[in-house]
Structure formats: structure tokens, C-alpha cells
């Protein structure tokens, strides 16, 4: 616990556990909505921007990890998705 200048105790911010990708995207969307609404003060906007940058970096890292897993599963042979043409041929 930390004491503020006035002597009142202030809880230290504990690092939050890593969110899931979906949680991070949801929080990022809410931050963008709040920032676009224009209702945040300059300090709050800066804090929201910093948090958004952290969330975006987390999401990029998560996506890179998943992409690597897909490469391993596909034997490094990533192919373009041909779902539309193949699905149409199966129905004929």
C-alpha cells in the first residue's frame, strides 16, 4: 500500500492477468468507442490510448502465435482458402 501526499492510503495497481484474445478485442472496441465519443479528458484519452496500444500488441502477439501453430499443423504449406468454389462443387 502507498500513501498519497495527504496521508490517505492508496492501493497499488496489481498487474491484471493476461486476457483472452476475445476479451482484449472487446476491451479495445470499448476503448475506441469511448475515445471516439469525445467524452474523455485529455489525461483519460492518453491513458486509453496507452491501454489500447497494449491491447493491440497483445492481440498481434496472440495472432502471430496462432499463425505459427497453423503453419506447424499444415506442415508449412499454407494454401489460399478455396471454401466457396469447393463448397459449390460439392453441392452440384
C-alpha positions in Angstrom: 0.0 0.0 0.0 1.3 3.5 -0.8 0.4 6.7 1.0 -0.7 9.7 -1.0 0.6 13.2 -0.2 -2.5 13.8 2.0 -1.7 10.7 4.0 -4.6 8.6 2.7 -3.6 5.0 1.7 -3.8 4.2 -2.0 -3.8 0.6 -3.3 -1.0 -0.2 -5.7 -2.2 -1.3 -9.1 -1.7 -5.0 -9.4 -0.9 -6.4 -12.9 -4.0 -7.9 -14.3 -3.9 -11.5 -15.6 -3.4 -11.8 -19.4 -6.8 -11.5 -21.1 -8.0 -13.9 -23.7 -7.9 -12.7 -27.3 -11.6 -12.1 -27.3 -11.6 -10.2 -24.1 -8.7 -8.0 -25.4 -10.6 -7.2 -28.6 -13.8 -6.4 -26.7 -11.9 -4.0 -24.4 -10.2 -2.4 -27.3 -13.5 -1.9 -29.1 -15.0 -0.3 -25.9 -11.9 2.0 -25.6 -12.3 3.1 -29.2 -16.0 3.9 -28.7 -15.2 6.0 -25.6 -12.4 7.8 -27.4 -14.5 8.5 -30.4 -17.3 9.8 -28.3 -15.2 12.8 -27.3 -16.2 12.4 -23.6 -12.8 11.7 -22.2 -10.5 14.3 -20.8 -7.0 14.7 -22.2 -5.4 12.6 -19.5 -8.1 9.9 -19.8 -7.6 9.9 -23.6 -3.9 9.4 -23.2 -4.5 6.6 -20.7 -7.0 5.0 -23.1 -4.5 5.3 -25.9 -1.8 3.6 -23.9 -4.1 0.8 -22.9 -5.3 0.4 -26.4 -1.7 0.1 -27.6 -1.0 -2.6 -25.0 -4.1 -4.5 -26.1 -3.3 -4.2 -29.8 0.2 -5.5 -29.1 -1.2 -8.4 -27.1 -3.6 -9.2 -30.0 -0.8 -9.1 -32.6 1.3 -11.4 -30.5 -1.6 -13.8 -30.0 -2.4 -13.9 -33.7 1.3 -14.4 -34.5 1.4 -17.4 -32.1 -1.7 -18.9 -33.7 -0.4 -18.3 -37.2 2.8 -20.2 -36.2 0.7 -23.1 -34.8 -1.3 -23.3 -38.1 2.0 -23.3 -40.0 3.2 -26.3 -37.9 -0.2 -28.1 -38.3 -0.2 -27.5 -42.1 3.4 -28.6 -42.4 4.5 -25.1 -43.5 2.2 -25.4 -46.6 -0.3 -22.6 -46.1 -2.7 -22.6 -49.0 -5.3 -20.0 -50.0 -8.8 -20.7 -48.8 -10.9 -22.1 -51.5 -14.1 -22.7 -49.5 -16.5 -21.0 -51.9 -15.5 -23.0 -55.1 -15.2 -26.3 -53.3 -18.5 -25.9 -51.5 -20.2 -25.1 -54.7 -18.7 -28.1 -56.5 -19.8 -30.4 -53.6 -23.4 -29.3 -53.9 -23.7 -29.8 -57.7 
